[in-house]
Amino acid sequence: MKTASKELQKLRTMAETSLSKTAELQQVLAQIEANLSRAESQKVIKKKNEK
């Protein structure tokens, strides 16, 4: 999971620097942020359930 999150963050950074911030790009970036947030939440829940 760490690798996927880092890769998504890397892709997001690349997209921000290479593309103008159009509405479509903003939507894609929002989806990436949502996916990262969801993954982090799932990790927290998993850790809580393991205790």
N, C-alpha and C positions, 0 to 999 in steps of 0.2 A: 504493500500500500504506500509506503514511503516513496518508492520509486515513481509510482503513478502520480502522486501529489507533486513531487518535485518536477516531474516532466510537464504537468499541467501548468505549474507556476512558470516554468521556463518558456513554454509556448505562449502564455499570456504576456509575458514581458516582451517576447519577440513581436507579438501582434501589436502591442501598444506602441512599440518603437517604429515599426515598419509600415503601419497602416494609419490612415487618417481616421479619426474617431467618428465614424458614421453611426447611425442608429442601429444598423445591423451588427456592427462590431460591438457596440455597447450591449446589445442583447446577448451575443455570444459570450462576452466577458462576464455578464451577469450569470449565465448558465454555468460557466466554469467556476465562478465563486460559489454558487449554490452547491455544485457537486463537491467542491473542497469542504465546504461547511458541513454538508451531509456526512461525508466520510469522517471528518473529525468527530462529529456527534456520535456516529456509530462506534468509533473507537472508545470514546468516553463511556458510552453505555455498556459496551463489552467489558471494559475494565471494571466497572461498578458491579456487573453481574458475576464476575469471576471471584469477587471478594466474599 
